[in-house]
């Protein structure tokens, strides 16, 4: 499956993405966002990639690679907690290549994933959870039409202490 925009496209994970995933999932700088607390082995990630083709209705999540039209892998965008009965899913995004941040890549990826979620999966709403100190992500989701609907107090524990998490929703 390829979802294409003007400058980027979203594609399914490939076995050749193993090194990219290994670097990403074992980067302590993003563990707070991903909820990770221990490193992943290459073997575990290889098994994950071998099962990445499974249907969203089966595994309740979908992870797609965000690629520049040149083919360069820039990041990942996820649907998680997929709930077909209530027609909703969570969305997460990371642009790993820092030189591509704040260049419209995230907006384009979210736009493509929203189109897919609303038009293909027939979802009614998407939600995103963003740490209250993650200003770039807050601005991104607000720009993309997500509305702040709540704050989870002291939701995330980090080295700096507890921080709030903002709940965003986008309803079709």
N, C-alpha and C positions, 0 to 999 in steps of 0.2 A: 504494500500500500504506500503510495506516495501522495502527499498533500503538498501542492506547490503554490508559492506566492511569487512576488516579483523578484525578490533577492534571496529567498530561502526556500527550503522544502523540508517536510517532515517525512521520515522513513522509519520502517521497522528496524529493530536491532539486528545486527549481523554478527556472525562469529568473529569477524575481524575487529569488532568493537571491544574485544576483551581487554586490551591494554588501556584503552580510554576509560572503561568502567573501573578497572583496577585502580588507576590513578585517582579517579573521582571518588569512589566509595571509600578509599583509604586516606583521604585528605581530611585531617582533623578540623580544618577551617570551616568545612561545611557540615560537620556532624551535628551541630546544633539545629540546622535547618532540616536535615534528613532524619533526625532522630536516632542516628547511629551512635553506638557507644563502644563498639569493638571493630577491629579491622576485618575485612573479608579476604579469604584466600582466593587465588586464581581458580582453584578447582571449584569452589562454591559459585563463583561468578560464571565459570564455564557451564556448569549445570543450569544456572539461571538462564544463560543465553540459549541453551539447548531447549528450554521450555518457554522461551519468550514468544513463540508463535501461538501459544494457547489463547483461546478466545476470551475476550473481556467478560463475557457472560459466565465463563467458567472460573477465571481467576480474580475477577472483580477489579482489575487494574489494566492499564495500558501505558507502556513507556515507549516514546518515540524519540528518535534522534533529530536534533535541529541541525541542518546542514546548510551552509552557504551554497549558492548555485555552482560554485567552483568545485563542490564536493567536500570541502573542509568541514569536519565535525565540530560544531560550536558548543553544543550543550544538549540537554534533555528536557522533555516536557512530558508530564505524567497526568493520567487520570487515575484516581485511586478511590477506594471506598465506593466503587460503582454500585448503585442501588437501582436496578431496573424497575422494581415495583414502585418506588417513589420518584423515579425519573430524575436522579441526581448523582453527581460525582464530585469529588474534590479534584483540584488542579494544582500542580506544582511545576515550577520551571527553574532551571539553572542554566545560565550562559557561562560556561567554563572559561572560554577564551576571553580574558579580560579586555582585550583590545576591541572586542565586538560589543561590549556593554554600552548602553546609552547610545545606540546607533539604530534603534528601531527593530532590532532582531527579535527581542522579547515580545514586542507588540505584534509583530507579524506572526510569530509562532502561536501566541495566544489567540489571535484572530483565526488562524487556520484550525486550531484545536477546538475553538468555540463553534465554528461552522460544522466541524465533524460531529461534535457532541450533540448539537441541537438538530442538525439536519439529517445525520445518518443514524445516530443512536437514539434520536427523538427524546433527548433529555429536556426536562423543564427548567432545571437550574444547575449551576456549577457553584462551587464554593472554594475559597482559598483561605489558608491560615498563614498569617504573616506576623513575625515578631515585631513588636511595636517600635524597635529601634532600626528596622530594616527599611529606611526611607526610600531607597530605589524601588523595592518591590511594592511598597505602599503606593507610590506614585504610578507605577506600572499598572497595577490592578485597577486603581481608580480611573486612570486614562482609558482602560479597556472596558469601562462600564460596570465594573464590580462596585457594589455599594457596601460600605462598612455597616454591619448590622449588630456587632457586639464586640465586647472585649472580655477575654478570659484572663482574669487577674492572676499574677504570679504563676503563669502556666508553664514557662520554660525556665529550667534551672541552667545557669551557665557559670563560667568562672567569675563573671562580674556579679553574680547573685541571680535572684529571680527577676524575670521580666514578663510583661504582659504579651498576649498574642491577640491579634485582631482577626475577627472573622469577617470575611467578605463574601457576598453572594452576587451572582448575576442570574436573573430570572428572565427566561425567554418571553 
